Amino acid sequence: MDMQSVMNELGKKRPVFHSEADFQFALAWMIQKKHPDVRIRLEYPYLCKEPFYGKNKKAKTKLNIDILIWQGDNVIPIELKYLTSKISKYEDKKNNEIFNVNSKGKKWGRLDTLEDIARIEHFKNENANCEVGYSIMLTNDASYEQNPPENDKIAKNLKLTGTIGGKYDYYGNADQRATVLINGNYQADWARYSPIHGEKVISFRYMMVKI
């Protein structure tokens, strides 16, 4: 399954979304349209064989997978993030639709995206019929494609470029310290998604990690 082709086609039809749930449904719909032979479920409740330890270090025995696809004998998990800077009164004239999108994810967005990769890795390691999974983060905030500055004590090592893997720490306040562990090494691939034209051009780009 060529997920880059799916995202390119989706960008032509839906350049912006109201929410992450809107993005999730639209992506699943596009996958089904391009691959009518597959079976798809949203928010699939996967029962772990071994506990998964996320950023809060608590053992999870169930993971809700954003999109789970069955293609023949293979199963493909996809985790999504829609991290946005504020968009006010953007009019999609083609679909006669107004978008007011709040700023979302600035505080935890990087770590949450890394945790998605760890979740897919955990699922894949427990399922012999899972050859590949994807973490996709869509954003109009260009800062995610840049490495955090070294003087950013909170998120300086939460890089979403190049090779992703290893231990990632979030140094917030004493009650906000968190860690994500990714055992393998994976490539973060950034690509253009869509520009939207309002009072100014807003560029959406996405990061895709193939696990």
Secondary structure as a PSIPRED ss2 file (coil, helix, strand):
# PSIPRED VFORMAT (PSIPRED V4.0)

   1 M C   1.000  0.000  0.000
   2 D C   1.000  0.000  0.000
   3 M H   0.000  1.000  0.000
   4 Q H   0.000  1.000  0.000
   5 S H   0.000  1.000  0.000
   6 V H   0.000  1.000  0.000
   7 M H   0.000  1.000  0.000
   8 N H   0.000  1.000  0.000
   9 E H   0.000  1.000  0.000
  10 L H   0.000  1.000  0.000
  11 G H   0.000  1.000  0.000
  12 K H   0.000  1.000  0.000
  13 K H   0.000  1.000  0.000
  14 R C   1.000  0.000  0.000
  15 P C   1.000  0.000  0.000
  16 V C   1.000  0.000  0.000
  17 F C   1.000  0.000  0.000
  18 H C   1.000  0.000  0.000
  19 S C   1.000  0.000  0.000
  20 E H   0.000  1.000  0.000
  21 A H   0.000  1.000  0.000
  22 D H   0.000  1.000  0.000
  23 F H   0.000  1.000  0.000
  24 Q H   0.000  1.000  0.000
  25 F H   0.000  1.000  0.000
  26 A H   0.000  1.000  0.000
  27 L H   0.000  1.000  0.000
  28 A H   0.000  1.000  0.000
  29 W H   0.000  1.000  0.000
  30 M H   0.000  1.000  0.000
  31 I H   0.000  1.000  0.000
  32 Q H   0.000  1.000  0.000
  33 K H   0.000  1.000  0.000
  34 K H   0.000  1.000  0.000
  35 H C   1.000  0.000  0.000
  36 P C   1.000  0.000  0.000
  37 D C   1.000  0.000  0.000
  38 V C   1.000  0.000  0.000
  39 R E   0.000  0.000  1.000
  40 I E   0.000  0.000  1.000
  41 R E   0.000  0.000  1.000
  42 L E   0.000  0.000  1.000
  43 E E   0.000  0.000  1.000
  44 Y E   0.000  0.000  1.000
  45 P E   0.000  0.000  1.000
  46 Y E   0.000  0.000  1.000
  47 L E   0.000  0.000  1.000
  48 C E   0.000  0.000  1.000
  49 K E   0.000  0.000  1.000
  50 E E   0.000  0.000  1.000
  51 P E   0.000  0.000  1.000
  52 F E   0.000  0.000  1.000
  53 Y E   0.000  0.000  1.000
  54 G C   1.000  0.000  0.000
  55 K C   1.000  0.000  0.000
  56 N C   1.000  0.000  0.000
  57 K C   1.000  0.000  0.000
  58 K C   1.000  0.000  0.000
  59 A E   0.000  0.000  1.000
  60 K E   0.000  0.000  1.000
  61 T E   0.000  0.000  1.000
  62 K E   0.000  0.000  1.000
  63 L E   0.000  0.000  1.000
  64 N E   0.000  0.000  1.000
  65 I E   0.000  0.000  1.000
  66 D E   0.000  0.000  1.000
  67 I E   0.000  0.000  1.000
  68 L E   0.000  0.000  1.000
  69 I E   0.000  0.000  1.000
  70 W E   0.000  0.000  1.000
  71 Q E   0.000  0.000  1.000
  72 G C   1.000  0.000  0.000
  73 D C   1.000  0.000  0.000
  74 N E   0.000  0.000  1.000
  75 V E   0.000  0.000  1.000
  76 I E   0.000  0.000  1.000
  77 P E   0.000  0.000  1.000
  78 I E   0.000  0.000  1.000
  79 E E   0.000  0.000  1.000
  80 L E   0.000  0.000  1.000
  81 K E   0.000  0.000  1.000
  82 Y E   0.000  0.000  1.000
  83 L E   0.000  0.000  1.000
  84 T E   0.000  0.000  1.000
  85 S C   1.000  0.000  0.000
  86 K C   1.000  0.000  0.000
  87 I E   0.000  0.000  1.000
  88 S E   0.000  0.000  1.000
  89 K E   0.000  0.000  1.000
  90 Y E   0.000  0.000  1.000
  91 E E   0.000  0.000  1.000
  92 D E   0.000  0.000  1.000
  93 K C   1.000  0.000  0.000
  94 K C   1.000  0.000  0.000
  95 N C   1.000  0.000  0.000
  96 N C   1.000  0.000  0.000
  97 E E   0.000  0.000  1.000
  98 I E   0.000  0.000  1.000
  99 F E   0.000  0.000  1.000
 100 N E   0.000  0.000  1.000
 101 V E   0.000  0.000  1.000
 102 N C   1.000  0.000  0.000
 103 S C   1.000  0.000  0.000
 104 K E   0.000  0.000  1.000
 105 G C   1.000  0.000  0.000
 106 K C   1.000  0.000  0.000
 107 K C   1.000  0.000  0.000
 108 W C   1.000  0.000  0.000
 109 G H   0.000  1.000  0.000
 110 R H   0.000  1.000  0.000
 111 L H   0.000  1.000  0.000
 112 D H   0.000  1.000  0.000
 113 T H   0.000  1.000  0.000
 114 L H   0.000  1.000  0.000
 115 E H   0.000  1.000  0.000
 116 D H   0.000  1.000  0.000
 117 I H   0.000  1.000  0.000
 118 A H   0.000  1.000  0.000
 119 R H   0.000  1.000  0.000
 120 I H   0.000  1.000  0.000
 121 E H   0.000  1.000  0.000
 122 H H   0.000  1.000  0.000
 123 F H   0.000  1.000  0.000
 124 K H   0.000  1.000  0.000
 125 N H   0.000  1.000  0.000
 126 E H   0.000  1.000  0.000
 127 N C   1.000  0.000  0.000
 128 A C   1.000  0.000  0.000
 129 N C   1.000  0.000  0.000
 130 C C   1.000  0.000  0.000
 131 E C   1.000  0.000  0.000
 132 V C   1.000  0.000  0.000
 133 G C   1.000  0.000  0.000
 134 Y E   0.000  0.000  1.000
 135 S E   0.000  0.000  1.000
 136 I E   0.000  0.000  1.000
 137 M E   0.000  0.000  1.000
 138 L E   0.000  0.000  1.000
 139 T E   0.000  0.000  1.000
 140 N C   1.000  0.000  0.000
 141 D C   1.000  0.000  0.000
 142 A H   0.000  1.000  0.000
 143 S H   0.000  1.000  0.000
 144 Y H   0.000  1.000  0.000
 145 E H   0.000  1.000  0.000
 146 Q C   1.000  0.000  0.000
 147 N C   1.000  0.000  0.000
 148 P C   1.000  0.000  0.000
 149 P C   1.000  0.000  0.000
 150 E C   1.000  0.000  0.000
 151 N C   1.000  0.000  0.000
 152 D C   1.000  0.000  0.000
 153 K C   1.000  0.000  0.000
 154 I C   1.000  0.000  0.000
 155 A C   1.000  0.000  0.000
 156 K C   1.000  0.000  0.000
 157 N C   1.000  0.000  0.000
 158 L C   1.000  0.000  0.000
 159 K C   1.000  0.000  0.000
 160 L C   1.000  0.000  0.000
 161 T C   1.000  0.000  0.000
 162 G E   0.000  0.000  1.000
 163 T E   0.000  0.000  1.000
 164 I E   0.000  0.000  1.000
 165 G E   0.000  0.000  1.000
 166 G E   0.000  0.000  1.000
 167 K E   0.000  0.000  1.000
 168 Y E   0.000  0.000  1.000
 169 D E   0.000  0.000  1.000
 170 Y E   0.000  0.000  1.000
 171 Y C   1.000  0.000  0.000
 172 G C   1.000  0.000  0.000
 173 N C   1.000  0.000  0.000
 174 A H   0.000  1.000  0.000
 175 D H   0.000  1.000  0.000
 176 Q H   0.000  1.000  0.000
 177 R C   1.000  0.000  0.000
 178 A E   0.000  0.000  1.000
 179 T E   0.000  0.000  1.000
 180 V E   0.000  0.000  1.000
 181 L E   0.000  0.000  1.000
 182 I E   0.000  0.000  1.000
 183 N E   0.000  0.000  1.000
 184 G E   0.000  0.000  1.000
 185 N E   0.000  0.000  1.000
 186 Y E   0.000  0.000  1.000
 187 Q E   0.000  0.000  1.000
 188 A E   0.000  0.000  1.000
 189 D E   0.000  0.000  1.000
 190 W E   0.000  0.000  1.000
 191 A E   0.000  0.000  1.000
 192 R E   0.000  0.000  1.000
 193 Y E   0.000  0.000  1.000
 194 S E   0.000  0.000  1.000
 195 P E   0.000  0.000  1.000
 196 I E   0.000  0.000  1.000
 197 H E   0.000  0.000  1.000
 198 G C   1.000  0.000  0.000
 199 E C   1.000  0.000  0.000
 200 K C   1.000  0.000  0.000
 201 V E   0.000  0.000  1.000
 202 I E   0.000  0.000  1.000
 203 S E   0.000  0.000  1.000
 204 F E   0.000  0.000  1.000
 205 R E   0.000  0.000  1.000
 206 Y E   0.000  0.000  1.000
 207 M E   0.000  0.000  1.000
 208 M E   0.000  0.000  1.000
 209 V E   0.000  0.000  1.000
 210 K E   0.000  0.000  1.000
 211 I C   1.000  0.000  0.000
